[in-house]
Amino acid sequence: MEGSLLLSLSDGLVIEQICRQEKQIIISVSSTAALARCPLCAAASESIHSHYL
């Protein structure tokens, strides 16, 4: 996607959408990995644990 020229993303992340509003830009990023490990306990998970806005 063209927006990847603006941001340096880690491997396994893709920009899904870029929305420009009057006072903000919202960039939706998702992981291409089937699962990820918790940075605290290293347990593998396939579910989404949180979203950030």
LUMDOVO-432859 format. One record per residue (C-alpha): x, y, z; residue number from 1; residue in three letters. Coordinates in steps of 0.02 Angstrom, whole numbers, plus 32768, in hexadecimal, padded with zeros to 4 digits. Layout:
REM residues N
+------+------+------+-----+-----+
|   xx |   yy |   zz |   i |  aa |
+------+------+------+-----+-----+
|    X |    Y |    Z | NUM | ALA |
...
+------+------+------+-----+-----+
REM end
This chain:
REM residues 53
+------+------+------+-----+-----+
|   xx |   yy |   zz |   i |  aa |
+------+------+------+-----+-----+
| 8000 | 8000 | 8000 |   1 | MET |
| 803A | 80B0 | 7FDB |   2 | GLU |
| 8032 | 80E4 | 8093 |   3 | GLY |
| 80C2 | 8070 | 80BE |   4 | SER |
| 8136 | 80F4 | 8075 |   5 | LEU |
| 8105 | 8166 | 8107 |   6 | LEU |
| 811F | 80EA | 8195 |   7 | LEU |
| 81A5 | 806D | 81BE |   8 | SER |
| 814A | 7FCE | 81F1 |   9 | LEU |
| 8191 | 7F30 | 823B |  10 | SER |
| 818D | 7E92 | 81D3 |  11 | ASP |
| 80E2 | 7E3F | 81E0 |  12 | GLY |
| 8080 | 7EE2 | 81EC |  13 | LEU |
| 8018 | 7F2E | 8160 |  14 | VAL |
| 7FB8 | 7FD1 | 814F |  15 | ILE |
| 7F01 | 7FA7 | 8136 |  16 | GLU |
| 7EBA | 8056 | 812A |  17 | GLN |
| 7EE7 | 810E | 8139 |  18 | ILE |
| 7E5C | 8189 | 8165 |  19 | CYS |
| 7E7C | 8243 | 8164 |  20 | ARG |
| 7E07 | 82AD | 81CC |  21 | GLN |
| 7E06 | 8365 | 81F3 |  22 | GLU |
| 7E7C | 835D | 8288 |  23 | LYS |
| 7EC2 | 82AD | 8284 |  24 | GLN |
| 7EFE | 821E | 8219 |  25 | ILE |
| 7ECA | 816E | 8248 |  26 | ILE |
| 7F39 | 80E1 | 8209 |  27 | ILE |
| 7EF8 | 802F | 821C |  28 | SER |
| 7F83 | 7FAF | 8226 |  29 | VAL |
| 7F71 | 7EF2 | 8236 |  30 | SER |
| 7FE2 | 7E5E | 824C |  31 | SER |
| 7FF7 | 7DDA | 81C6 |  32 | THR |
| 802E | 7D58 | 8247 |  33 | ALA |
| 7FB5 | 7CCE | 8278 |  34 | ALA |
| 7FE7 | 7CE0 | 832F |  35 | LEU |
| 8053 | 7D4B | 839F |  36 | ALA |
| 80AA | 7D34 | 8446 |  37 | ARG |
| 8088 | 7D9B | 84E1 |  38 | CYS |
| 8120 | 7E0A | 8504 |  39 | PRO |
| 810F | 7DE8 | 85C0 |  40 | LEU |
| 80F1 | 7D2C | 85CD |  41 | CYS |
| 8116 | 7CF0 | 851A |  42 | ALA |
| 8071 | 7C91 | 8510 |  43 | ALA |
| 8034 | 7C7D | 845C |  44 | ALA |
| 7F8A | 7CC3 | 842E |  45 | SER |
| 7F1D | 7CCA | 8392 |  46 | GLU |
| 7EA0 | 7D47 | 83D9 |  47 | SER |
| 7EA0 | 7E04 | 83DC |  48 | ILE |
| 7EC2 | 7E45 | 848B |  49 | HIS |
| 7EB0 | 7F00 | 8470 |  50 | SER |
| 7E9C | 7F91 | 83F8 |  51 | HIS |
| 7EEC | 803C | 8402 |  52 | TYR |
| 7EA3 | 80DF | 83C6 |  53 | LEU |
+------+------+------+-----+-----+
REM end
